[in-house]
Amino acid sequence: MEKAKPGRLSIKEWNEQDRPREKLMSRGASALTDAELLAVLIGSGTVEHSAVEIGRMLLDSVGGSLVALGRKSLSELQTFNGIGLARGVSIAAALELGRRRRAADIPTPDYIAGSADIVAIFQPLLSDLSHEEVWVMLLSRSKRIIERFRVSQGGLEGSVIDPRIVIRRALDRNASGIVLVHNHPSGNAYPSEQDILNTNKVQLAASYFDMRLLDHVIIADTSPFSFAERGLL
């Protein structure tokens, strides 16, 4: 139960229209500020701070950016005053649902004309992650999407791609073209030595089976990097 400090009203003592839960029920979720939405997830405050104040301070700690907040791990959320395991789990789950909804709202084209189409598909899926993920998209000879799947999930230092996994799946799906996509949580889209090595390995392996590596796109906060557009394939 939330307790108010002397001289400060608890949320239950606020006007009903100013209480986050009541405000959501009467006016809809869109009427709440980011801090108030976090307060609904947090549930109750501490002796020192209301749930809204905790939500506001949590946002202040990441410069008010929900994107930056979404990159916080569960352990990082729990280090914040007033956020324990249960509250951290609720916040992490809500932010992940938001990310997945944003990704689902992006229509997936049947035909890949260039790197812009690749970025449109994967930017919502990968841009907010705090870890690195590598995805593969398989295309037909006419560059229509056959399948997309994740092949690697790593940390901040990068991921290694096993070309055998990529080629085996491409052969099973009778694909002609392969696209690699991964993100850089650091925000810098420029390829690392490992990225270049991964690209060269998959490109060489694909060539043995009359397939082409059409592009390798790196997603980051800055402009994405396309190996094909840079003439590196």
C-alpha positions in Angstrom: 0.0 0.0 0.0 1.3 3.4 -1.0 2.1 5.8 1.9 2.3 9.5 1.5 5.1 11.6 3.0 3.9 14.3 5.4 2.6 17.2 3.3 2.3 15.1 0.1 -0.8 13.4 -1.2 -0.8 9.8 -2.2 -2.2 8.9 -5.6 -5.4 7.6 -3.9 -5.9 11.2 -2.5 -5.5 12.8 -5.9 -8.5 14.0 -7.9 -10.0 10.9 -9.6 -9.3 12.3 -13.1 -5.6 12.6 -12.2 -5.1 9.0 -11.0 -3.4 7.0 -13.8 -5.7 3.9 -13.7 -8.9 5.9 -13.4 -7.7 8.3 -16.1 -7.0 5.4 -18.4 -10.5 3.9 -17.8 -12.3 7.2 -18.3 -10.3 8.8 -21.1 -8.3 6.0 -22.7 -4.7 5.0 -22.6 -3.7 7.7 -25.1 -4.6 10.4 -22.5 -1.8 9.3 -20.2 1.7 10.6 -20.2 4.6 8.1 -20.5 5.2 8.5 -16.8 1.6 7.8 -16.0 1.6 4.7 -18.2 4.7 3.4 -16.4 2.9 4.2 -13.1 0.0 1.8 -14.1 2.6 -0.9 -14.7 4.5 -0.1 -11.4 1.2 -0.3 -9.5 2.1 1.5 -6.3 4.8 3.8 -5.0 7.2 3.8 -2.1 7.3 5.8 1.1 9.4 8.4 -0.7 7.8 8.5 -4.1 4.5 7.9 -5.8 4.2 5.5 -8.7 4.0 8.4 -11.1 7.1 10.0 -9.7 9.0 6.7 -10.0 7.9 6.5 -13.6 9.0 10.0 -14.3 12.4 9.5 -12.6 12.8 6.2 -14.6 12.2 8.1 -17.8 14.5 11.0 -16.7 17.3 8.4 -16.2 17.2 7.6 -20.0 16.7 11.1 -21.2 12.9 10.6 -21.6 13.4 8.1 -24.4 11.2 5.0 -24.5 13.6 3.6 -27.0 16.5 3.8 -24.5 14.2 2.4 -21.8 13.4 -0.5 -24.0 17.0 -1.4 -24.3 17.4 -1.8 -20.5 17.8 -5.3 -19.4 15.7 -6.7 -16.5 18.7 -6.6 -14.2 19.3 -2.9 -15.1 15.7 -2.0 -14.4 15.9 -3.6 -11.0 18.8 -1.4 -10.0 16.5 1.6 -10.1 15.0 2.7 -6.8 11.4 1.5 -6.5 11.7 -1.1 -9.3 11.9 -4.7 -8.1 11.7 -8.0 -9.9 7.9 -8.0 -10.4 7.8 -4.4 -11.6 10.8 -4.8 -13.8 9.2 -7.8 -15.5 6.0 -5.9 -16.1 7.8 -3.0 -17.7 10.1 -5.2 -19.8 7.1 -7.2 -21.0 5.1 -4.1 -21.9 8.0 -2.5 -23.8 8.5 -5.8 -25.7 4.9 -6.0 -26.6 5.1 -2.4 -27.9 8.1 -3.3 -30.0 6.4 -6.4 -31.5 3.3 -4.4 -32.3 5.3 -1.8 -34.1 7.0 -4.5 -36.1 3.7 -6.2 -36.9 2.2 -3.0 -38.2 4.8 -2.7 -40.9 3.5 -4.4 -44.1 5.9 -6.9 -45.5 6.4 -6.6 -49.2 6.4 -9.7 -51.3 9.1 -8.4 -53.5 12.5 -7.0 -52.4 13.6 -4.2 -54.8 16.5 -3.0 -52.7 18.0 -2.3 -49.3 15.2 0.2 -48.4 12.7 -2.7 -48.4 15.0 -4.7 -46.2 15.3 -1.9 -43.7 11.6 -1.3 -43.7 11.1 -4.9 -42.6 13.8 -5.2 -40.0 14.3 -1.7 -38.5 11.2 -2.0 -36.2 12.3 -5.5 -35.3 15.9 -4.9 -34.4 16.5 -1.2 -33.8 15.6 -1.2 -30.1 17.4 -4.4 -29.0 20.2 -4.2 -26.4 21.8 -7.3 -27.9 22.8 -8.3 -31.4 20.7 -10.6 -33.5 21.4 -11.9 -37.0 18.6 -12.7 -39.4 18.4 -14.3 -42.8 15.9 -13.7 -45.5 15.6 -16.2 -48.3 14.4 -15.0 -51.8 13.3 -16.7 -54.9 14.9 -16.0 -58.3 12.4 -13.2 -58.8 13.3 -11.8 -55.4 10.1 -12.7 -53.7 10.3 -13.5 -50.0 10.3 -17.2 -49.2 11.2 -17.0 -45.5 13.0 -15.0 -42.8 14.5 -16.5 -39.7 17.0 -15.7 -36.9 20.3 -17.6 -37.0 22.2 -16.0 -34.2 21.7 -14.0 -31.0 24.7 -12.6 -29.3 26.0 -9.9 -27.0 27.5 -6.5 -27.5 30.7 -7.8 -29.1 29.1 -9.3 -32.2 27.8 -12.6 -33.5 29.3 -15.3 -35.6 27.3 -16.8 -38.4 27.6 -20.5 -39.4 27.3 -20.5 -43.2 26.3 -24.2 -43.1 23.0 -23.3 -41.3 22.2 -20.6 -43.8 23.0 -22.7 -46.9 21.2 -25.8 -45.6 18.0 -23.8 -45.0 18.3 -22.1 -48.3 18.6 -25.4 -50.1 15.7 -26.9 -48.2 13.5 -23.9 -49.3 14.9 -23.9 -52.9 16.0 -20.3 -52.5 18.1 -18.4 -55.1 18.9 -15.3 -53.1 20.1 -14.7 -49.5 20.0 -11.5 -47.5 21.8 -11.1 -44.1 20.5 -8.6 -41.6 21.8 -7.8 -38.1 21.8 -4.9 -35.7 24.4 -2.9 -33.9 23.3 -2.0 -30.4 26.2 0.5 -30.2 24.3 2.7 -32.7 27.2 2.7 -35.2 26.2 0.9 -38.4 29.7 0.6 -39.8 30.6 -3.1 -40.2 33.2 -4.7 -37.9 35.9 -7.1 -39.1 33.6 -9.9 -37.9 30.8 -8.6 -40.0 33.0 -8.5 -43.1 34.2 -12.0 -42.3 30.6 -13.3 -41.9 29.7 -11.7 -45.2 32.6 -13.2 -47.1 32.0 -16.7 -45.7 28.3 -16.8 -46.6 28.9 -15.2 -50.0 31.5 -17.9 -50.8 29.4 -20.8 -49.5 26.4 -19.6 -51.5 28.4 -19.4 -54.7 29.1 -23.2 -54.5 25.3 -23.9 -54.8 24.4 -21.4 -57.6 22.9 -19.0 -55.0 23.7 -15.3 -54.4 24.2 -13.3 -51.3 22.2 -10.2 -52.4 22.9 -7.9 -49.5 24.0 -7.7 -45.9 22.2 -4.8 -44.0 23.3 -3.5 -40.6 20.5 -1.8 -38.6 21.5 0.9 -36.1 20.4 4.3 -34.7 22.4 6.0 -37.5 21.6 5.4 -41.1 21.7 1.7 -42.0 24.7 0.2 -43.8 24.1 -1.9 -47.0 27.0 -4.0 -48.3 25.3 -4.0 -51.7 24.8 -0.3 -51.9 28.5 0.2 -51.0 29.6 -2.1 -53.7 31.0 -4.6 -51.3 29.2 -7.7 -52.8 
